[in-house]
Amino acid sequence: MKTYIKTTLTILISGMLFSSCEDQLNQANPNQATEDTFWKDETDFNLAFTSSSTPLKNALNGGYYGTRGVMLRIARADEVDFRNDISDVYTVNRFTNSNTNSLTQGMFYQFYNALYRTNSIMQKLEEKKEQFSTDFQNSVKGECLFIRGFYLLQLAKEFKDAPLRLTASQSPSTFPLAKSSQADIWAQAKEDLKTAASLLPITNKIGKPTQGAAYAALGKIYVYEENWQEAINVLEPLTQNP
């Protein structure tokens, strides 16, 4: 009987100890943001927007204004030549590029990396809009539409026809997406940039887009489309104050 009681007490105490330890150890990592712990306040949305600009300057992995991104763009011009020791840039320079080129793959990836981030921000803002003021919502939306429109401008310029992703999803079933035409991508970019211009401020804040930046990108699309009069209408006012 004593043995039975001792055994029973041992099991009960062990269960209490293990249960207690498990409760203490099963906690969210405060140093790792998740969907449940992020997107709480204005600071989180501002941090997320900052991250959406990162792919533009990624130095060696396809960032549009990074080292290799600049090389890929100027390699197709007439005023510069490249040695063949940077083979991925050299094949672009010689117009013998293929879809196995790691640098062009990197640029393609960086565009969609950024589109995913801006789409995510706008989706989360829509979900939580009751928590934020109208001014803050307009500010975030204007910034996101500017950066998305800017990426779409460059995507269609560099790759012509490409998938047009306007939502963020981590579901593999949504990954396959047919290409849209260059004209359709630029049409979406123009829509984004026009809306952004209506929401962004005229005055500059460091690290933030302005109304003038949105109109400048919009005017550039009109130039590529050879729509000269619209380009003049949009760009000429930018030569004057404010």
C-alpha positions as CSV (number, residue, x, y, z in Angstrom):
1,M,0.0,0.0,0.0
2,K,2.9,2.4,0.9
3,T,4.6,1.6,-2.3
4,Y,1.4,2.3,-4.3
5,I,1.0,5.7,-2.5
6,K,4.6,6.6,-3.1
7,T,4.4,5.7,-6.8
8,T,1.1,7.7,-7.2
9,L,2.6,10.8,-5.4
10,T,5.8,10.5,-7.6
11,I,3.7,10.5,-10.8
12,L,1.5,13.4,-9.7
13,I,4.5,15.5,-8.6
14,S,6.4,14.7,-11.8
15,G,3.3,15.6,-13.9
16,M,3.0,19.0,-12.1
17,L,6.7,19.7,-12.5
18,F,6.8,18.9,-16.3
19,S,3.5,20.7,-16.9
20,S,4.9,23.8,-15.1
21,C,8.2,23.7,-17.0
22,E,6.3,23.3,-20.3
23,D,4.1,26.3,-19.6
24,Q,7.1,28.4,-18.8
25,L,9.1,27.4,-21.9
26,N,6.3,27.5,-24.4
27,Q,6.5,31.3,-25.0
28,A,6.7,33.5,-28.1
29,N,10.2,34.6,-29.0
30,P,10.2,38.4,-28.3
31,N,13.1,38.8,-30.7
32,Q,11.4,37.2,-33.7
33,A,8.5,39.0,-35.3
34,T,5.5,37.0,-36.6
35,E,2.2,37.7,-38.1
36,D,0.7,37.6,-34.6
37,T,3.2,39.9,-32.9
38,F,3.9,42.4,-35.7
39,W,1.5,45.0,-37.3
40,K,0.6,46.4,-33.9
41,D,1.1,50.1,-34.3
42,E,2.3,52.9,-36.6
43,T,6.0,52.1,-35.9
44,D,5.6,48.5,-37.2
45,F,4.0,49.8,-40.5
46,N,6.8,52.4,-40.9
47,L,9.4,49.7,-40.4
48,A,7.7,47.5,-43.0
49,F,7.7,50.3,-45.5
50,T,11.4,50.9,-45.0
51,S,12.0,47.2,-45.8
52,S,10.1,47.6,-49.1
53,S,12.9,49.9,-50.3
54,T,15.7,47.5,-49.5
55,P,15.5,45.5,-52.8
56,L,16.3,48.7,-54.7
57,K,19.8,48.9,-53.2
58,N,20.7,45.3,-52.6
59,A,24.3,45.6,-53.7
60,L,25.3,42.2,-55.3
61,N,22.0,40.4,-55.6
62,G,20.0,42.2,-58.2
63,G,19.1,45.5,-56.5
64,Y,18.1,48.0,-59.2
65,Y,20.4,50.6,-57.8
66,G,23.0,48.2,-56.4
67,T,26.4,47.5,-57.9
68,R,25.3,44.6,-60.2
69,G,21.9,46.2,-61.0
70,V,23.6,49.2,-62.4
71,M,26.1,47.0,-64.3
72,L,23.2,45.1,-65.9
73,R,21.6,48.3,-67.1
74,I,24.6,50.1,-68.5
75,A,25.9,46.9,-70.0
76,R,23.3,47.3,-72.8
77,A,24.4,50.8,-73.6
78,D,27.0,51.9,-76.2
79,E,29.3,54.0,-73.9
80,V,30.7,51.2,-71.8
81,D,32.2,47.7,-72.3
82,F,32.8,44.8,-70.0
83,R,35.4,42.1,-69.6
84,N,34.3,38.5,-69.7
85,D,35.5,37.8,-66.1
86,I,32.1,38.9,-64.9
87,S,30.3,36.4,-67.2
88,D,26.7,37.3,-66.2
89,V,27.3,40.9,-67.0
90,Y,29.3,40.1,-70.1
91,T,26.5,38.0,-71.6
92,V,24.1,40.9,-71.1
93,N,26.6,43.2,-72.7
94,R,26.9,40.9,-75.7
95,F,23.1,40.4,-75.9
96,T,23.5,36.6,-75.4
97,N,21.8,36.5,-72.0
98,S,19.7,33.5,-71.0
99,N,17.3,32.6,-68.2
100,T,20.1,30.9,-66.3
101,N,21.9,34.2,-65.6
102,S,22.0,34.5,-61.8
103,L,22.2,38.3,-61.9
104,T,19.1,38.8,-64.1
105,Q,17.3,36.2,-62.0
106,G,18.3,38.2,-58.9
107,M,16.9,41.4,-60.3
108,F,13.7,39.6,-61.2
109,Y,13.5,38.2,-57.7
110,Q,14.2,41.6,-56.1
111,F,11.3,43.2,-57.9
112,Y,8.8,40.6,-56.7
113,N,10.3,40.6,-53.2
114,A,9.5,44.3,-53.0
115,L,6.0,43.9,-54.6
116,Y,5.2,41.2,-52.0
117,R,6.2,43.6,-49.2
118,T,4.2,46.5,-50.4
119,N,1.2,44.3,-51.1
120,S,1.5,42.8,-47.6
121,I,1.5,46.3,-46.0
122,M,-1.6,47.4,-47.8
123,Q,-3.4,44.2,-47.0
124,K,-2.6,44.4,-43.3
125,L,-3.6,48.1,-43.2
126,E,-6.9,47.2,-44.7
127,E,-7.4,44.5,-42.1
128,K,-6.5,46.8,-39.2
129,K,-7.8,50.2,-40.6
130,E,-10.2,50.7,-37.6
131,Q,-7.1,51.0,-35.4
132,F,-5.5,53.9,-37.3
133,S,-6.5,57.5,-38.2
134,T,-7.5,58.4,-41.7
135,D,-4.4,60.6,-42.1
136,F,-2.1,57.6,-41.2
137,Q,-3.9,55.3,-43.6
138,N,-3.6,57.8,-46.4
139,S,0.1,58.3,-45.7
140,V,0.8,54.5,-45.7
141,K,-1.3,53.9,-48.8
142,G,0.4,56.8,-50.7
143,E,3.8,55.5,-49.8
144,C,3.1,51.9,-50.7
145,L,1.4,52.8,-54.0
146,F,4.3,55.0,-55.0
147,I,6.9,52.3,-54.3
148,R,4.7,49.6,-56.0
149,G,4.2,51.8,-59.0
150,F,7.9,52.5,-59.2
151,Y,8.8,48.8,-59.1
152,L,6.2,48.0,-61.7
153,L,7.6,50.7,-64.0
154,Q,11.1,49.1,-63.7
155,L,9.8,45.5,-64.0
156,A,8.0,46.2,-67.3
157,K,11.0,48.2,-68.6
158,E,13.5,45.5,-67.8
159,F,11.5,42.3,-68.6
160,K,8.6,43.6,-70.7
161,D,5.9,41.0,-70.2
162,A,5.7,39.6,-66.6
163,P,3.3,38.3,-64.0
164,L,1.4,41.2,-62.4
165,R,1.1,40.5,-58.7
166,L,-1.2,42.8,-56.8
167,T,-1.7,40.7,-53.7
168,A,0.6,39.0,-51.2
169,S,0.1,35.3,-50.4
170,Q,2.2,32.5,-49.0
171,S,-0.1,29.8,-50.3
172,P,1.7,27.8,-53.0
173,S,-1.6,27.4,-54.9
174,T,-1.5,31.2,-55.7
175,F,2.1,31.2,-57.0
176,P,1.5,30.2,-60.7
177,L,0.5,33.4,-62.5
178,A,0.3,34.0,-66.3
179,K,2.3,36.9,-67.7
180,S,0.7,40.3,-68.3
181,S,1.7,42.5,-71.1
182,Q,4.1,45.4,-70.7
183,A,1.2,47.8,-71.5
184,D,-0.9,46.3,-68.7
185,I,1.9,46.5,-66.2
186,W,2.5,50.1,-67.0
187,A,-1.2,50.8,-66.9
188,Q,-1.3,49.5,-63.3
189,A,1.8,51.5,-62.5
190,K,0.2,54.7,-63.8
191,E,-2.9,54.1,-61.7
192,D,-0.8,53.5,-58.6
193,L,1.3,56.6,-59.1
194,K,-1.6,58.8,-59.8
195,T,-3.3,57.7,-56.6
196,A,0.0,58.0,-54.7
197,A,0.4,61.6,-56.0
198,S,-3.0,62.5,-54.6
199,L,-2.1,61.2,-51.2
200,L,1.6,62.2,-50.8
201,P,2.8,65.5,-49.4
202,I,4.5,68.1,-51.6
203,T,7.2,68.9,-49.0
204,N,10.0,66.4,-48.5
205,K,10.7,64.3,-45.5
206,I,14.0,62.3,-45.5
207,G,13.4,58.7,-46.6
208,K,9.8,59.4,-47.7
209,P,8.4,59.8,-51.2
210,T,6.6,63.0,-52.2
211,Q,4.0,64.0,-54.7
212,G,6.7,65.2,-57.0
213,A,8.4,61.8,-56.9
214,A,5.2,60.1,-58.0
215,Y,4.7,62.5,-60.9
216,A,8.3,62.1,-62.0
217,A,7.9,58.3,-62.2
218,L,4.6,58.7,-63.9
219,G,6.1,61.0,-66.5
220,K,8.9,58.5,-67.1
221,I,6.3,55.9,-68.1
222,Y,4.8,58.3,-70.6
223,V,8.2,58.9,-72.1
224,Y,8.8,55.1,-72.5
225,E,5.3,54.9,-74.1
226,E,6.3,57.8,-76.4
227,N,3.2,59.7,-75.2
228,W,5.0,63.0,-75.4
229,Q,2.2,65.4,-74.6
230,E,1.2,63.6,-71.4
231,A,4.9,63.5,-70.4
232,I,5.1,67.2,-70.8
233,N,1.9,67.8,-68.9
234,V,3.2,65.7,-65.9
235,L,6.9,66.6,-65.9
236,E,6.9,70.3,-66.8
237,P,5.3,71.5,-63.5
238,L,8.1,69.7,-61.7
239,T,10.6,72.3,-63.1
240,Q,8.7,75.0,-61.1
241,N,8.1,75.7,-57.4
242,P,6.9,74.1,-55.3
